[in-house]
Amino acid sequence: MYRPRPAEVAAGEDGVPRAVGGAAVEAVREDWLVEDRWWTPKPLQRRYFELALADGRNLVVFREPDDGGRWYEQRA
């Protein structure tokens, strides 16, 4: 139901999203790093951003460094 979907994210050199799907990021409300399953052969590391976009949407995007730098969006 709330599965992550690929997202088109333009990020700055600092890795912070500047636009999502062509809509400018007006504010980064929060960002956080999740590190889990560190004890397994395939640990999980994701950097999340909660964004307010110029088109009025609020959404969360994340990327996994080990996934080729692809971005995903996930709504709660």
C-alpha positions as a printed NumPy array, in Angstrom:
array([[  0.   ,   0.   ,   0.   ],
       [  2.721,   2.501,   0.957],
       [  5.477,   0.972,  -1.131],
       [  8.27 ,   3.246,  -2.296],
       [  8.058,   4.353,  -5.932],
       [ 10.905,   5.613,  -8.111],
       [ 11.132,   9.409,  -8.053],
       [ 12.75 ,  11.958, -10.344],
       [ 14.834,  14.043,  -7.941],
       [ 17.312,  16.795,  -8.802],
       [ 19.738,  17.186,  -5.905],
       [ 22.48 ,  19.68 ,  -5.205],
       [ 26.123,  18.773,  -4.675],
       [ 25.351,  18.395,  -0.967],
       [ 22.839,  15.627,  -1.773],
       [ 19.826,  17.679,  -0.684],
       [ 16.855,  17.603,  -3.089],
       [ 16.218,  20.823,  -5.037],
       [ 13.289,  19.58 ,  -7.161],
       [ 11.06 ,  16.51 ,  -7.416],
       [  9.29 ,  15.691, -10.669],
       [ 10.005,  19.214, -11.917],
       [  8.506,  20.92 ,  -8.832],
       [ 10.934,  23.052,  -6.83 ],
       [ 11.573,  22.224,  -3.185],
       [ 10.358,  25.139,  -1.074],
       [ 11.446,  23.662,   2.253],
       [ 13.172,  20.658,   3.718],
       [ 11.04 ,  20.058,   6.783],
       [ 13.224,  17.303,   8.165],
       [ 15.98 ,  14.929,   7.128],
       [ 17.225,  11.789,   8.827],
       [ 19.417,   8.762,   8.302],
       [ 18.213,   5.202,   8.93 ],
       [ 20.782,   2.479,   9.485],
       [ 19.319,  -0.954,  10.157],
       [ 20.209,  -4.612,   9.789],
       [ 23.865,  -3.705,  10.329],
       [ 24.425,  -7.212,  11.674],
       [ 23.398,  -8.868,   8.377],
       [ 25.337,  -9.397,   5.14 ],
       [ 23.161,  -6.712,   3.512],
       [ 22.673,  -3.783,   5.91 ],
       [ 20.142,  -1.05 ,   5.134],
       [ 21.111,   2.608,   4.958],
       [ 18.716,   5.293,   3.733],
       [ 18.753,   9.065,   3.886],
       [ 15.238,  10.503,   4.047],
       [ 13.963,  14.023,   3.355],
       [ 10.514,  15.355,   4.199],
       [  9.817,  18.063,   1.634],
       [  7.349,  20.854,   0.922],
       [  7.143,  21.423,  -2.84 ],
       [  6.204,  24.555,  -4.785],
       [  3.147,  22.763,  -6.228],
       [  1.699,  22.296,  -2.717],
       [  2.635,  18.639,  -2.245],
       [  4.315,  17.331,   0.874],
       [  6.22 ,  14.103,   0.459],
       [  9.106,  12.034,   1.697],
       [ 11.935,  10.994,  -0.615],
       [ 14.907,   8.79 ,   0.142],
       [ 17.893,   7.194,  -1.476],
       [ 19.998,   4.179,  -0.723],
       [ 23.696,   4.676,  -1.492],
       [ 24.077,   1.005,  -2.453],
       [ 21.214,   1.242,  -4.982],
       [ 23.121,   3.263,  -7.563],
       [ 21.95 ,   6.533,  -6.059],
       [ 18.356,   6.086,  -7.208],
       [ 15.674,   8.114,  -5.497],
       [ 12.295,   6.916,  -4.226],
       [  9.222,   8.622,  -2.85 ],
       [  7.005,   7.246,  -0.155],
       [  3.794,   8.644,   1.204],
       [  2.465,   7.92 ,   4.649]])
